[in-house]
């Protein structure tokens, strides 16, 4: 087969165009920092990267859920600790009120009863503690957990947060679980403090002893709730560490698929540029002269 000038020209121009395209592709990778500049360049890598990005979005959502749960539990822990302090103070007053000298002094009894009522108000405020715009002890109900009279307004539902694939944790305790259930011989902590204040005012030593025992029971139950919240917080902290490690691993894997090796790309670009320049010089010598060459 005879090789014509036009065939040589087309072949040379095609080779030059391919060399320039490869150089431009490498330069695009360097400029963008990405190994995959278009899906058709690496369909397999593109599919893997899309899957990893979806996993990263799920990991981000899980971390947001973990942070929310952690804030909820931290708020509950501080609230329960403050409740224990208030009950401790109420016990001190009950012991002082049971003193024979105090029982004989109506003014002292009135002052101690007033402090017990103040502690009741403080406990009620703690029971209505919010995290964000939600009460932490009212289950899934909206609004405050307790009304001013100490009546529970919430429900018994749990607030659950996803902390790992197929793993969730309840981040709340309800008011009755912490402060007791109203009604009955003991009732809740607010009723107990009301009765304690009334017993101190009346100087009823037997009633004060009974309510003092009830306060001990509430201190034990709130202490147990504090331990439960601490246990959940510890589980949550471990889950958060695993989630952060998993996200870091996903980022590393995505980088291996998507990100360009800058050193390697620079070497490749330089080699392609040199090859292209050499091809231009060779083409200039081997291409047949054109009409413009004769006109010069």
SULSUL-V210761 format. One record per residue. N is the residue number from 1. RES is the residue in one letter. OMEGA is omega as a letter, one per 20 degrees, with the letter a starting at -180 (999 if undefined). BURIAL is + if it has 24 or more other ideal C-beta (glycine too) atoms within 12 Angstrom, else -. D_LAST is the distance of its C-alpha to the last C-alpha in Angstrom with 1 decimal. Layout:
BEGIN
n=N res=RES omega=OMEGA burial=BURIAL d_last=D_LAST
n=N res=RES omega=OMEGA burial=BURIAL d_last=D_LAST
END
This chain:
BEGIN
n=1 res=X omega=a burial=- d_last=33.0
n=2 res=X omega=r burial=- d_last=29.4
n=3 res=X omega=a burial=- d_last=26.8
n=4 res=X omega=r burial=- d_last=23.9
n=5 res=X omega=a burial=- d_last=20.4
n=6 res=X omega=r burial=- d_last=21.5
n=7 res=X omega=r burial=- d_last=24.6
n=8 res=X omega=a burial=- d_last=22.8
n=9 res=X omega=a burial=- d_last=20.6
n=10 res=X omega=a burial=- d_last=23.8
n=11 res=X omega=a burial=- d_last=25.7
n=12 res=X omega=a burial=+ d_last=23.3
n=13 res=X omega=r burial=- d_last=22.9
n=14 res=X omega=r burial=- d_last=26.7
n=15 res=X omega=r burial=- d_last=27.4
n=16 res=X omega=r burial=+ d_last=25.2
n=17 res=X omega=r burial=- d_last=27.0
n=18 res=X omega=r burial=- d_last=30.3
n=19 res=X omega=r burial=+ d_last=29.6
n=20 res=X omega=r burial=- d_last=28.7
n=21 res=X omega=r burial=- d_last=31.8
n=22 res=X omega=r burial=+ d_last=34.0
n=23 res=X omega=r burial=+ d_last=32.7
n=24 res=X omega=r burial=- d_last=33.3
n=25 res=X omega=r burial=+ d_last=36.8
n=26 res=X omega=r burial=+ d_last=37.7
n=27 res=X omega=r burial=- d_last=36.6
n=28 res=X omega=r burial=- d_last=38.6
n=29 res=X omega=r burial=+ d_last=41.6
n=30 res=X omega=a burial=+ d_last=41.3
n=31 res=X omega=a burial=- d_last=41.1
n=32 res=X omega=a burial=- d_last=44.0
n=33 res=X omega=a burial=- d_last=46.1
n=34 res=X omega=r burial=+ d_last=46.9
n=35 res=X omega=a burial=+ d_last=46.4
n=36 res=X omega=a burial=+ d_last=46.6
n=37 res=X omega=r burial=+ d_last=44.0
n=38 res=X omega=a burial=- d_last=44.8
n=39 res=X omega=a burial=- d_last=47.7
n=40 res=X omega=r burial=- d_last=45.7
n=41 res=X omega=a burial=- d_last=44.4
n=42 res=X omega=a burial=- d_last=48.0
n=43 res=X omega=a burial=- d_last=50.6
n=44 res=X omega=r burial=- d_last=53.4
n=45 res=X omega=r burial=+ d_last=52.6
n=46 res=X omega=r burial=- d_last=52.4
n=47 res=X omega=r burial=- d_last=55.8
n=48 res=X omega=a burial=- d_last=57.3
n=49 res=X omega=r burial=+ d_last=56.0
n=50 res=X omega=r burial=- d_last=57.4
n=51 res=X omega=r burial=- d_last=60.7
n=52 res=X omega=r burial=+ d_last=60.8
n=53 res=X omega=r burial=- d_last=60.0
n=54 res=X omega=r burial=- d_last=62.9
n=55 res=X omega=r burial=- d_last=65.1
n=56 res=X omega=r burial=+ d_last=64.1
n=57 res=X omega=r burial=- d_last=65.0
n=58 res=X omega=r burial=- d_last=68.4
n=59 res=X omega=r burial=+ d_last=68.8
n=60 res=X omega=r burial=- d_last=68.2
n=61 res=X omega=a burial=- d_last=70.7
n=62 res=X omega=r burial=+ d_last=73.2
n=63 res=X omega=r burial=+ d_last=72.8
n=64 res=X omega=r burial=- d_last=73.4
n=65 res=X omega=r burial=+ d_last=76.5
n=66 res=X omega=r burial=+ d_last=77.6
n=67 res=X omega=r burial=+ d_last=77.1
n=68 res=X omega=r burial=+ d_last=79.2
n=69 res=X omega=r burial=+ d_last=81.9
n=70 res=X omega=r burial=+ d_last=82.0
n=71 res=X omega=r burial=+ d_last=82.4
n=72 res=X omega=a burial=+ d_last=85.2
n=73 res=X omega=r burial=+ d_last=87.1
n=74 res=X omega=r burial=+ d_last=86.7
n=75 res=X omega=r burial=+ d_last=88.2
n=76 res=X omega=a burial=+ d_last=91.0
n=77 res=X omega=r burial=+ d_last=91.8
n=78 res=X omega=a burial=- d_last=92.1
n=79 res=X omega=a burial=+ d_last=94.2
n=80 res=X omega=r burial=+ d_last=96.6
n=81 res=X omega=r burial=- d_last=97.0
n=82 res=X omega=r burial=- d_last=97.9
n=83 res=X omega=r burial=+ d_last=100.4
n=84 res=X omega=r burial=+ d_last=102.0
n=85 res=X omega=a burial=- d_last=102.4
n=86 res=X omega=r burial=+ d_last=104.0
n=87 res=X omega=r burial=+ d_last=106.4
n=88 res=X omega=r burial=- d_last=107.3
n=89 res=X omega=r burial=+ d_last=108.2
n=90 res=X omega=r burial=+ d_last=110.3
n=91 res=X omega=r burial=+ d_last=112.2
n=92 res=X omega=r burial=- d_last=113.0
n=93 res=X omega=r burial=+ d_last=114.4
n=94 res=X omega=r burial=+ d_last=116.4
n=95 res=X omega=a burial=- d_last=117.9
n=96 res=X omega=a burial=+ d_last=118.8
n=97 res=X omega=a burial=+ d_last=120.3
n=98 res=X omega=r burial=+ d_last=122.5
n=99 res=X omega=a burial=- d_last=124.0
n=100 res=X omega=a burial=- d_last=127.7
n=101 res=X omega=a burial=- d_last=127.3
n=102 res=X omega=a burial=+ d_last=124.3
n=103 res=X omega=a burial=+ d_last=126.2
n=104 res=X omega=a burial=- d_last=128.9
n=105 res=X omega=a burial=- d_last=126.6
n=106 res=X omega=a burial=- d_last=125.5
n=107 res=X omega=r burial=- d_last=123.1
n=108 res=X omega=r burial=- d_last=121.3
n=109 res=X omega=r burial=+ d_last=121.2
n=110 res=X omega=a burial=- d_last=119.6
n=111 res=X omega=r burial=- d_last=117.0
n=112 res=X omega=r burial=+ d_last=116.2
n=113 res=X omega=r burial=+ d_last=116.1
n=114 res=X omega=r burial=- d_last=113.7
n=115 res=X omega=r burial=+ d_last=111.4
n=116 res=X omega=r burial=+ d_last=111.5
n=117 res=X omega=r burial=+ d_last=110.5
n=118 res=X omega=r burial=- d_last=107.7
n=119 res=X omega=r burial=+ d_last=106.5
n=120 res=X omega=r burial=+ d_last=106.8
n=121 res=X omega=r burial=+ d_last=104.4
n=122 res=X omega=r burial=+ d_last=102.1
n=123 res=X omega=r burial=+ d_last=102.1
n=124 res=X omega=r burial=+ d_last=101.5
n=125 res=X omega=r burial=+ d_last=98.4
n=126 res=X omega=r burial=+ d_last=97.2
n=127 res=X omega=r burial=+ d_last=97.8
n=128 res=X omega=r burial=+ d_last=95.5
n=129 res=X omega=r burial=+ d_last=92.7
n=130 res=X omega=r burial=- d_last=89.2
n=131 res=X omega=a burial=+ d_last=85.9
n=132 res=X omega=r burial=- d_last=83.3
n=133 res=X omega=a burial=- d_last=85.0
n=134 res=X omega=r burial=+ d_last=87.2
n=135 res=X omega=a burial=+ d_last=90.6
n=136 res=X omega=a burial=+ d_last=90.6
n=137 res=X omega=a burial=+ d_last=94.1
n=138 res=X omega=a burial=+ d_last=94.3
n=139 res=X omega=r burial=+ d_last=92.6
n=140 res=X omega=r burial=- d_last=90.1
n=141 res=X omega=r burial=- d_last=91.9
n=142 res=X omega=r burial=- d_last=90.5
n=143 res=X omega=a burial=- d_last=92.2
n=144 res=X omega=r burial=+ d_last=94.7
n=145 res=X omega=a burial=+ d_last=96.5
n=146 res=X omega=r burial=+ d_last=99.9
n=147 res=X omega=a burial=- d_last=101.5
n=148 res=X omega=r burial=- d_last=103.5
n=149 res=X omega=r burial=- d_last=106.6
n=150 res=X omega=r burial=+ d_last=105.1
n=151 res=X omega=a burial=+ d_last=104.7
n=152 res=X omega=a burial=+ d_last=101.8
n=153 res=X omega=a burial=+ d_last=99.2
n=154 res=X omega=r burial=+ d_last=96.7
n=155 res=X omega=a burial=- d_last=96.6
n=156 res=X omega=a burial=- d_last=96.7
n=157 res=X omega=r burial=- d_last=93.1
n=158 res=X omega=r burial=- d_last=90.7
n=159 res=X omega=a burial=+ d_last=87.3
n=160 res=X omega=r burial=- d_last=85.0
n=161 res=X omega=r burial=+ d_last=81.6
n=162 res=X omega=a burial=+ d_last=79.3
n=163 res=X omega=r burial=+ d_last=78.8
n=164 res=X omega=r burial=+ d_last=77.2
n=165 res=X omega=r burial=- d_last=76.4
n=166 res=X omega=r burial=- d_last=79.6
n=167 res=X omega=r burial=- d_last=81.5
n=168 res=X omega=a burial=- d_last=82.9
n=169 res=X omega=r burial=+ d_last=85.4
n=170 res=X omega=a burial=+ d_last=87.9
n=171 res=X omega=a burial=+ d_last=87.4
n=172 res=X omega=r burial=+ d_last=90.4
n=173 res=X omega=a burial=+ d_last=94.2
n=174 res=X omega=a burial=+ d_last=96.2
n=175 res=X omega=r burial=+ d_last=98.8
n=176 res=X omega=r burial=+ d_last=101.8
n=177 res=X omega=a burial=+ d_last=100.4
n=178 res=X omega=a burial=+ d_last=100.3
n=179 res=X omega=r burial=+ d_last=103.0
n=180 res=X omega=a burial=+ d_last=105.4
n=181 res=X omega=a burial=+ d_last=106.6
n=182 res=X omega=a burial=+ d_last=108.8
n=183 res=X omega=r burial=- d_last=112.3
n=184 res=X omega=a burial=- d_last=114.8
n=185 res=X omega=a burial=- d_last=117.0
n=186 res=X omega=a burial=- d_last=114.1
n=187 res=X omega=r burial=+ d_last=111.4
n=188 res=X omega=a burial=+ d_last=108.2
n=189 res=X omega=a burial=+ d_last=107.7
n=190 res=X omega=r burial=+ d_last=108.0
n=191 res=X omega=r burial=+ d_last=111.3
n=192 res=X omega=r burial=+ d_last=112.5
n=193 res=X omega=r burial=+ d_last=111.6
n=194 res=X omega=a burial=+ d_last=113.4
n=195 res=X omega=r burial=+ d_last=116.5
n=196 res=X omega=r burial=+ d_last=116.3
n=197 res=X omega=r burial=+ d_last=116.2
n=198 res=X omega=a burial=+ d_last=119.2
n=199 res=X omega=r burial=+ d_last=121.1
n=200 res=X omega=r burial=+ d_last=120.6
n=201 res=X omega=a burial=+ d_last=121.7
n=202 res=X omega=a burial=- d_last=124.8
n=203 res=X omega=a burial=+ d_last=125.5
n=204 res=X omega=a burial=- d_last=125.6
n=205 res=X omega=a burial=- d_last=125.3
n=206 res=X omega=r burial=- d_last=125.4
n=207 res=X omega=r burial=+ d_last=122.6
n=208 res=X omega=r burial=+ d_last=120.5
n=209 res=X omega=r burial=- d_last=121.0
n=210 res=X omega=a burial=- d_last=119.8
n=211 res=X omega=r burial=+ d_last=116.7
n=212 res=X omega=r burial=+ d_last=116.0
n=213 res=X omega=r burial=- d_last=115.9
n=214 res=X omega=r burial=+ d_last=113.6
n=215 res=X omega=r burial=+ d_last=111.3
n=216 res=X omega=r burial=+ d_last=111.2
n=217 res=X omega=r burial=+ d_last=110.2
n=218 res=X omega=r burial=+ d_last=107.3
n=219 res=X omega=r burial=+ d_last=106.1
n=220 res=X omega=a burial=- d_last=106.0
n=221 res=X omega=r burial=+ d_last=104.2
n=222 res=X omega=r burial=+ d_last=101.6
n=223 res=X omega=r burial=- d_last=101.2
n=224 res=X omega=r burial=- d_last=100.5
n=225 res=X omega=r burial=+ d_last=98.0
n=226 res=X omega=r burial=+ d_last=96.3
n=227 res=X omega=r burial=- d_last=96.1
n=228 res=X omega=r burial=+ d_last=94.7
n=229 res=X omega=r burial=+ d_last=91.9
n=230 res=X omega=r burial=- d_last=91.2
n=231 res=X omega=r burial=- d_last=90.9
n=232 res=X omega=r burial=+ d_last=88.5
n=233 res=X omega=r burial=+ d_last=86.4
n=234 res=X omega=r burial=- d_last=86.3
n=235 res=X omega=a burial=+ d_last=85.1
n=236 res=X omega=r burial=+ d_last=82.5
n=237 res=X omega=r burial=- d_last=81.2
n=238 res=X omega=r burial=- d_last=80.7
n=239 res=X omega=a burial=+ d_last=79.0
n=240 res=X omega=r burial=+ d_last=76.6
n=241 res=X omega=r burial=- d_last=75.7
n=242 res=X omega=a burial=- d_last=74.9
n=243 res=X omega=r burial=+ d_last=72.9
n=244 res=X omega=r burial=- d_last=70.8
n=245 res=X omega=r burial=- d_last=70.3
n=246 res=X omega=r burial=+ d_last=69.3
n=247 res=X omega=r burial=+ d_last=66.8
n=248 res=X omega=r burial=- d_last=65.2
n=249 res=X omega=r burial=- d_last=64.9
n=250 res=X omega=r burial=+ d_last=63.2
n=251 res=X omega=r burial=- d_last=60.7
n=252 res=X omega=r burial=- d_last=60.0
n=253 res=X omega=r burial=- d_last=59.5
n=254 res=X omega=r burial=+ d_last=57.3
n=255 res=X omega=r burial=- d_last=55.2
n=256 res=X omega=a burial=- d_last=54.8
n=257 res=X omega=a burial=+ d_last=53.5
n=258 res=X omega=a burial=+ d_last=51.4
n=259 res=X omega=a burial=- d_last=50.2
n=260 res=X omega=r burial=+ d_last=47.2
n=261 res=X omega=a burial=- d_last=47.6
n=262 res=X omega=a burial=- d_last=45.4
n=263 res=X omega=a burial=- d_last=45.1
n=264 res=X omega=a burial=- d_last=44.2
n=265 res=X omega=r burial=+ d_last=41.7
n=266 res=X omega=r burial=- d_last=40.0
n=267 res=X omega=r burial=- d_last=39.8
n=268 res=X omega=a burial=- d_last=38.4
n=269 res=X omega=r burial=+ d_last=35.8
n=270 res=X omega=r burial=- d_last=34.6
n=271 res=X omega=r burial=- d_last=34.4
n=272 res=X omega=r burial=+ d_last=32.6
n=273 res=X omega=r burial=- d_last=30.1
n=274 res=X omega=r burial=- d_last=29.5
n=275 res=X omega=a burial=- d_last=29.2
n=276 res=X omega=r burial=+ d_last=26.7
n=277 res=X omega=r burial=- d_last=24.5
n=278 res=X omega=r burial=- d_last=24.8
n=279 res=X omega=r burial=+ d_last=24.0
n=280 res=X omega=a burial=- d_last=20.8
n=281 res=X omega=r burial=- d_last=19.7
n=282 res=X omega=a burial=- d_last=20.9
n=283 res=X omega=a burial=+ d_last=19.3
n=284 res=X omega=a burial=- d_last=15.8
n=285 res=X omega=a burial=- d_last=16.5
n=286 res=X omega=a burial=- d_last=18.3
n=287 res=X omega=a burial=+ d_last=16.5
n=288 res=X omega=r burial=- d_last=14.8
n=289 res=X omega=r burial=- d_last=11.1
n=290 res=X omega=r burial=- d_last=10.3
n=291 res=X omega=r burial=- d_last=8.8
n=292 res=X omega=r burial=- d_last=6.3
n=293 res=X omega=r burial=- d_last=5.3
n=294 res=X omega=a burial=- d_last=5.4
n=295 res=X omega=r burial=- d_last=3.8
n=296 res=X omega=999 burial=- d_last=0.0
END
